Amino acid sequence: MTIDLNCDMGEDCGADDEALMPLFTSANIACGGHAGDEASMRRTVELALRHGVAIGAHPGYPDRENFGRAVLPMEYGEIEQTVFEQVRALGRIAPLAHVKPHGALYNVSARDRSVAEAIACGVRRAAGSVLLVGLAKSMMLDAWRSLGFPVASEAFADRRYESDGTLRSRVHADALIVDPAEAARHALMLIRGGADTLCIHSDTPGSAGIAAAVRERLIRDGVRIAPRWHL
């Protein structure tokens, strides 16, 4: 069994990307919407290249005040345009292996087909039919497949889920899993459920320790850690 480990990076959120990067196989780099600018993109790309980590764009609602975690009332064309601009900005710095939406944009696209399609159209304009990463078993993956995109199903080692498979909202105190051992057990369960890639957020408290524990547990259980779409 092979699994990719991904992390949202270059977000200027106090995370130590230098310490985190060697623990992952894919990096989703903030590209000017919820966080990031040209300088941070270049720094994070350089760090990813140094460690052989796959580079992906991480576009979100253009809302730095709320870190892209609040839903903005944007029309289809506005979503397509902001995704296009953000993905293009990172694509000008480095070739992209994938694109993964951020925060509220990700969550809305998991249940709203028109938003998922707007994201895909923006990505296609900027980077062609690059691989799109989305919530496992959600309709966003079906929408992207129908538009001709390869997809990777994602699960979250540091997040709890609701019974319907959606992520528990961050308004709840127990939305995050911050105990490394619990996150490692959770990760093993998630990949047995068929996920292609596991995410640990860089701004989760103790993210480096969580990532190290997840890696150790997966390797101990015979799981190969690598970007599955590069095999």
C-alpha positions in Angstrom: 0.0 0.0 0.0 1.2 3.5 -0.9 0.0 6.8 0.6 0.9 10.4 -0.1 1.3 12.8 2.9 0.4 16.4 2.1 0.6 19.7 4.1 -0.6 23.2 3.5 2.4 25.5 3.5 3.7 29.0 2.9 0.8 30.4 4.8 2.7 32.7 7.2 0.7 31.3 10.1 3.7 30.7 12.4 4.4 27.2 11.2 7.9 26.0 10.8 7.9 25.0 7.1 11.6 24.1 7.4 10.9 21.4 10.0 7.7 20.2 8.3 8.8 19.9 4.7 11.0 16.7 5.1 8.1 14.9 6.7 5.8 15.2 3.7 5.7 14.1 0.0 3.4 16.9 -1.3 3.1 20.6 -0.4 0.0 22.7 -1.1 1.4 26.2 -1.3 -0.7 29.3 -0.5 -0.7 31.5 -3.6 -2.1 34.8 -2.7 -5.7 34.3 -1.7 -6.0 33.4 2.0 -2.2 33.8 2.5 1.0 34.0 0.6 2.8 36.3 -1.8 5.5 36.0 -4.5 8.3 36.0 -1.9 6.7 33.3 0.3 5.8 31.2 -2.8 9.4 31.3 -3.9 10.7 30.4 -0.5 8.3 27.4 -0.1 9.0 26.2 -3.7 12.7 26.3 -3.1 12.2 24.3 0.2 10.0 21.7 -1.6 12.5 21.3 -4.4 15.3 20.8 -1.9 13.5 17.9 -0.3 12.0 16.4 -3.4 8.4 17.3 -2.4 5.7 17.6 -5.0 4.5 21.2 -5.5 0.8 22.0 -5.6 -1.2 25.2 -5.6 -3.5 25.9 -2.7 -6.1 28.6 -3.8 -8.7 29.8 -1.4 -11.2 32.6 -1.0 -9.4 35.9 -1.2 -9.9 36.7 2.5 -6.8 37.1 4.5 -8.7 38.5 7.5 -10.4 35.1 8.1 -7.6 33.0 6.6 -9.9 31.7 3.9 -12.0 29.9 6.5 -15.2 31.9 6.0 -17.5 31.5 3.1 -17.6 34.5 0.8 -20.7 35.3 -1.4 -18.9 34.9 -4.7 -20.5 34.1 -8.0 -19.3 31.3 -10.3 -17.2 33.6 -12.5 -15.6 35.3 -9.5 -14.5 31.9 -8.1 -13.2 30.8 -11.4 -11.2 34.0 -11.8 -9.6 34.1 -8.4 -8.6 30.4 -8.7 -7.2 31.1 -12.1 -5.1 34.1 -10.8 -3.8 32.2 -7.7 -2.9 29.0 -9.6 -1.3 31.0 -12.4 0.8 33.0 -9.8 2.4 29.8 -8.4 2.6 28.1 -11.8 4.8 31.0 -13.0 7.3 30.0 -10.3 7.3 26.2 -10.7 5.5 23.5 -12.6 2.5 22.2 -10.6 1.8 18.5 -9.7 -1.6 19.2 -8.3 -4.1 21.8 -7.0 -6.0 21.6 -3.8 -8.6 24.2 -2.7 -8.2 25.7 0.8 -10.5 26.1 3.7 -14.0 27.2 3.2 -13.7 27.0 -0.6 -12.7 23.4 -0.2 -15.6 22.6 2.1 -18.2 24.4 -0.1 -17.0 22.6 -3.2 -17.4 19.3 -1.4 -21.2 19.8 -1.4 -21.8 22.4 -4.2 -21.2 21.1 -7.7 -21.2 24.6 -9.3 -18.4 25.7 -7.0 -16.4 22.6 -7.7 -16.9 23.2 -11.4 -15.8 26.9 -11.1 -12.6 25.8 -9.4 -11.9 23.3 -12.1 -12.5 25.9 -14.8 -10.1 28.3 -13.1 -7.5 25.6 -12.8 -7.8 24.5 -16.4 -7.2 28.1 -17.6 -4.1 28.4 -15.5 -2.5 24.9 -15.5 -4.5 22.6 -17.8 -6.0 19.4 -16.5 -3.6 19.0 -13.6 -4.5 16.6 -10.8 -7.1 17.9 -8.3 -7.1 16.9 -4.7 -10.5 16.8 -2.8 -12.4 15.3 0.0 -12.7 11.5 -0.2 -16.1 10.2 -1.2 -17.4 13.7 -1.9 -19.2 15.0 -5.0 -16.4 17.4 -5.8 -14.3 14.4 -7.0 -17.2 13.3 -9.2 -17.6 16.8 -10.6 -13.9 17.0 -11.5 -13.8 13.6 -13.0 -16.7 14.5 -15.3 -14.7 17.5 -16.5 -11.8 15.3 -17.4 -9.5 15.9 -14.4 -7.5 13.2 -12.7 -8.3 13.3 -8.9 -6.8 12.2 -5.6 -9.1 11.5 -2.7 -8.0 13.2 0.5 -8.5 12.4 4.2 -7.3 14.4 7.2 -5.2 12.8 9.9 -5.6 15.8 12.2 -9.3 16.4 11.8 -12.4 14.7 13.2 -15.4 13.8 10.9 -19.1 13.9 11.1 -21.2 10.8 10.5 -21.9 11.9 6.9 -18.2 12.0 6.1 -17.8 15.8 6.2 -15.2 17.5 8.4 -16.3 18.6 11.8 -16.5 22.4 11.8 -13.6 24.2 13.5 -16.2 26.0 15.7 -16.2 22.8 17.8 -13.4 22.5 20.4 -12.8 18.9 19.3 -12.5 19.5 15.6 -8.7 19.0 15.6 -6.8 15.9 16.6 -3.6 17.2 18.3 -2.5 14.0 20.1 0.2 12.4 17.8 -0.7 8.8 18.8 -4.4 9.4 18.2 -3.6 11.0 14.8 -1.5 8.0 13.8 -4.2 5.6 14.6 -6.7 7.8 12.8 -4.4 7.9 9.7 -4.2 4.2 9.5 -8.0 3.9 9.6 -8.4 6.5 6.9 -6.0 4.9 4.4 -7.7 1.5 4.9 -10.8 3.4 3.8 -9.2 4.1 0.4 -7.7 7.6 0.7 -5.0 8.5 -1.8 -3.4 11.3 0.3 -3.5 12.3 4.0 -3.3 15.9 5.1 -1.8 17.3 8.3 -2.3 21.1 8.5 0.8 23.2 9.2 -1.1 25.4 11.7 -2.4 22.5 13.8 -0.7 22.7 17.2 2.3 20.3 17.3 2.0 19.6 13.5 5.6 18.4 13.2 5.2 15.9 16.0 1.9 14.7 14.6 3.4 14.2 11.1 6.4 12.3 12.5 4.1 10.0 14.5 1.9 9.4 11.5 4.9 8.6 9.3 6.4 6.2 11.9 3.1 4.4 12.4 2.4 4.0 8.7 5.9 2.8 7.9 5.8 0.3 10.8 2.6 -1.1 9.3 4.2 -1.6 5.9 2.8 1.5 4.2 5.0 3.1 1.5 4.9 6.9 1.7 5.2 8.6 -1.7 3.1 10.8 -4.0 0.8 8.1 -5.6 0.2 10.2 -8.7 4.0 10.2 -9.5 4.3 6.4 -9.4 
